[in-house]
Amino acid sequence: MKLSEMREILRTRDIALTRSLGQNFLHDANQLRRIIHLADLAAGDSILEVGPGLGPLTASLLEAGCEVLAIEQDARLVAFLSERWPDQPRLTLEHADALKFLRSTPRNWVGWKLVANLPYSVASPILVELALAGAPPERMVVTLQAEVARRLAAPPGSADYGVLTLLVQVRFVPVGSFAIPRGSFHPPPNVDSACLRLDRRNEPAVADALLPVFCQVVKCAFSQRRKKMLKLLKTRWPEDVLRAAMRELDLREDIRAEKVSLVEFAELARRMAEAPHE
């Protein structure tokens, strides 16, 4: 969909885009092709798309032969999409708040791929929701704020490494990304954007039964980034158990959370699951 076509549709239907819904529509055909290439799709793939807007990415997904479930919160856009594809059997439109839909409608996403230009205001919680789902999708290819993409792919020890990194990387591995210019969107966002691909791990870094404890440990450890991890964690778990676990993992007692790897957090979670806590 060309920018001129997008503007004309919005004008004739009297649709004023809402910043609170993160409505920055990707219109650049070259960037859309790059997203489809990065997603590595095959005909018949089941795709979850969040925030289809006027449907430029939806059209590319349908052209690739995919089965698409598109969740759109804006009723005006749902009406337009229904008119654009009135008889498309491979497209299912869901008028809903995507995050509420995912939380209230648990389902088996195994075999699915998330391919979406995510509304920036809810990108992080949507990715965490899917990453920690009982049956997460096999791949997530998302356009989002470049800062968030850096956090999702950050290594230990970097300024971007934190809770979001670990809650997604516990199930997914970042495998590729590219920058998208601001002018590729209408209206252009005030921040830089990137497309990031995350593939589900063959084996999760943490067993499903330990995920709640893992999340508690990670969130507690990063609750005050400048404080030593031991000082934060001992408010909830026995200090002697923590010190013993850290010695066995060769972690200094004055270490801060941003220096601790996913594997080390996973092992800490296993030890803390066996210990009494507040």
N, C-alpha and C positions, 0 to 999 in steps of 0.2 A: 504494500500500500504506500503510494507516494505521499509526501508531506502535504502537497496541495489537495489530494483527495481526503486526507485526514482532516485538514482544516475545514474543507467544504462540508463534510459529514457533521462535524461538530457545530458548524454555523447553522446549517439547514435544520438540524434537530434541536437547536438551542441548548446545547450541552456545554455548560461551563465546568471545566475541570476543577477538581477539589484537591488542594494540596494535602489536606489531612488524610486523604485516601491514597496518597502517593501516586497520583495519576500523571506519570510521565511516560508517554507512549513511544515505544521504539518503532521508528519508521524506516530506518536505513536498511535497504535490501541486502547490502554487503554484510552488515553485522548479523542480520537474521540468518544468512547462509552460514556464517561462522559458528553461530550457536548450534544450528542443526548438525554441522560437521563435528563439533566438539561432543555433542550428545551421542553420536555414533548410533543412529536409529535404524531400525529395520521395520519393514511393513508388518503391521499387526501388533507392534509394541503398544502397551497400555501406558498412557501418559497422563499425569496429573499436571494441569496448568492452573496456576493461581494468578488472578488478575489479568485476564486476557484483553481487557480494554475493548478496542475496536477490532481485535482479532488478527493483527498482522502475523504474530507468531503462531496463532491457531491455524491460519491458512497454510503456513509452512509445515506444520505438523501433520495436517490432513493430506497435504501433497506428498508427504513421505509415507503415506499409507497407515498412519498410526490411529489408534483408538484413543480419543481424547475426552477426559473429564475436566471441564473448565469451571472453576469456581469464581464467580464475580459478585461483588457486593453491591455495585451500583445498578439499580433497577433499570435506569435509562440505557445502560450498555447491554444488559441482559436482553432487553427488548430489541436492540439493534442486532445483536448477534443471532437472535432467534429469526429475525427477518433475513439476515445475510445467509444463513444456512437452515432454511425451513425443513428440508428433507434430507439432512445429512445423517445417516444412521451411525456413523463412527464418531459423532460428537454428542456428548451429554453435557448440558448446561445446568449448573447448580447456582441458584441465586442465594448467596449466603456470605457471611463473614467467614473467611477461610480458616482463621485460627479457631473460632468457635466451632466450626464444622468439624475440624480435625479432632478437637478435644471431646466433642459430644458424639461423634460417630466413629468409634474405633473400628478399624478394618484391617484386613491383611493386605499390606502394600508390597509384599514380596512379588517380584516380577514386574512391578511398576517402575517408572522413571518419572521423577519430577523435572519438568522443563518449563521454566517460567521467568518472566520479567517481574520479579517480586516487588510488591509495594515496599518501599524502603523502610517505612515505619514499623512494619511487622515481619521483616525478613528474618531477623535473628530468632524470634520465638517460633516461627513456622519451621525453620530448619531444625531447631532443638526438638520441637514436638515430633517431627518425623524421624529424627535420628534416634530418639529414645522410645519410639513406638515399639509395641510388642513384635510387630513384623514390619520392619522398615523397608523402603524401596531399595532397589538395587543400585540406583544412580540418582544423583541430584545435579542438574545443570541449571544454574541460576544467574540471572543478571541482578546485581545489587550494588550497593555503595562500595566503592573501592576499599575504603577503610575496613568495612566488615569482611570483605574478601581476604584482606591481609590477616585479619584476626583468625579467620577460619583455617588459614593455611600456615599460621605462625609456628615456628619451632620454639622449643624451650629456651629461655634466656633472652628472648626478644621482647620489646616493649608491647607488641601486639598479642603476645601469648597470655591466655587467661581462661576464664570460665567458659566462654563461648567456644574457644578452641577445643577444650577437653570434652565438653558435652557433645560435640559433633564428631570429633576425631575418635572418640571411644568406639564408634561404629563405622566411621567413614574415613577414607584417605583422599586428600586433595591430589588430583592427577593432572590438572591443566587449567590455565586461565588466560584471558586476554583483556586488555583495556578497551573500553567503548567510549568514543568522544561524546562530550555533552551535546553537540549538535546533532547527534543521531536520534535524539528524543524530542518529542513535542509535549509540553514546552521543555526547553533544556533545563535539567536539574541544576541546583546550586552546588552540587558535589560531583566528584569524579565517580565513574562507574566502571564495573568490570564484570565479566562473565566467568564463573568458576565451576569446574566439574569436580564432584565428590563421588567416589565409588565406594559402595559398601564393602567392608572387610570380609574376607572369607570366614574369618573367625573373629568375633568381637573381642576387643581388648579386655573386657570385663564380662563375666557371666551375667545373664539376665537377673538372676537372684540377687546379685551384688550391686546392681545399678543404683538402687536408692541410696545405699551407703556411699558409693562412689560419688554421687552427686552431692551428698551432704559434706563429704570430706573436701571436695574441690571448692564448693561455695564457701565453706568455712575458711579454708586456707587462703582464699583470695579476698576475703571480706575486708581486709585492710592490707593492701599490697605492700606497704612499706614496713609492715611488722613481720617478725620472724614467724615462720609457719608453726613451729612447736608451741609458741606462746598462744597462738590462735586455736590450734587444735586441742590443746589441753583443757580448754574451757568446756569441751564436750566429751573427751575421751580420757581414760586414765593416763597420767603423765608417764608412769613407769612402762606401760605397754607401748606408748609412742616412742619413748627413748630407745627401747629395745628394738622396735621395728626399724627405726631410723639407723641404728648402728648396723643392723644386719643388711640394710640396703646401702650402706656406706654414704648416708646423707649426713652432712654436718648439722649440728643442733641449731646453728644460727642461720640456716638456709632459709631463703624466702621462696614462696610458692612458684614464682616465675622460673626458677631454676630446676624445678622438679618435673621429670618427664611423665608422659602418659603411663608408661609401664610401671614407674615408681608409684604414681598415684593409685594405679590399679592394685598393686601389692599392699599399699597402705590401707586401701579400702577393705581388702580381704582380711587383714589383721584386725582392723577396727570392727568389722562385722562380728568378730568373735569376742570382742571386749564389751563390757558394760559402758554405757555412755549416758550423758545428760539428755 
